[in-house]
Amino acid sequence: MSVLNTVEPSLALDACRACSTVWFDGPTYDALPQLAFENSNSIALEATEIIAMERLKELKQREQAEREQARKKKRLHRGSDPGKDDAQVR
């Protein structure tokens, strides 16, 4: 087993030359800075998600408009029933 030392950030990492493995103990891992990076795959996935959310929003709006039209048609259809007299329609 070997110990690797780094300067920035100051870390001591354990390593095995035979299997080319480096590992962190708990406190060393916790001392690592939080890094966030994006690669081309994550950007494409994010774009796909944005497009899907927009399409879902449009679909919900279209369904809402269709429900409103169906309600209006239903009201008009009930109001134009020839079997009802004017008192029942109002």
N, C-alpha and C positions, 0 to 999 in steps of 0.2 A: 504494500500500500504506500502511496505517495501523498504528500500534502502540497496542493497548489495554492499560492498566495497571489492575490490581486491587489492592485493599488486603489483603483477607483471603481466601484466602492470597495472598501477594505473587506476582503473575504478570505477565509481559509477553506478550501474545498478538498475533500478526500477523493482520491482517484486510484484506480487499479490499472497499471500499465498492461498487464496480461490480457485483460478483457476490454481495455479502452473505455472504461466506465468512470464517470464522475458523478458523485452524489452529494447531496446537501443534508446536513442535519437540520433539525427544526429551527433553531435560532438563526442559522445562516440563511435558510430559505426565507424566513420572515424578514431578514434584513435586505433582501433583494428589492430593488426599485420596481414598482409596478409599471410595466411597459405595455403599451397598446399599439398595435400596428395593423395595417390592412394590406392584404395582398389582392391580386386581381380577382381571385375567386370570391373573396368576401365582398368586394365592391359590386361584382355582378349579382351576387345573392341579395345584397341590399337593394339594388336597382329593381330586381325581380319582385322583392317584397313591396317596394313602393308602388310599382305598377299594379300589383295584385290588390293592394289596399285601395287604390284609386278605382279600379274596376269594380271592386266590391261596393264601394260607396255609390258609384253610378248605378249598379244593379239594384241596390236598395232604394235609390231615388226613383228609378223606373218602376219598381214594384209598388212603391207608395203611390205614384201617379196613376198606375193601372188600377189600384184599389179605389182611389178617389173617383176615377171615371166609372168603374163598375157600380159604385154607390150612387152616383148621379144618374146613370142609366136605369138602375133599379127604381129610384124615386120617380123618374120620368115615366117609366113603364107602369108603375102602380097608379100614377096620376092620370094616365091616359086610358085606363081600363073602361071600355064602353059599358060594362055591366054595372058600374057604380054611378050613383047620382051625384050631383054637385055637392050636396051636404056631406057625403062621406069622403069626398076628395079633399075638402077643406078641412 
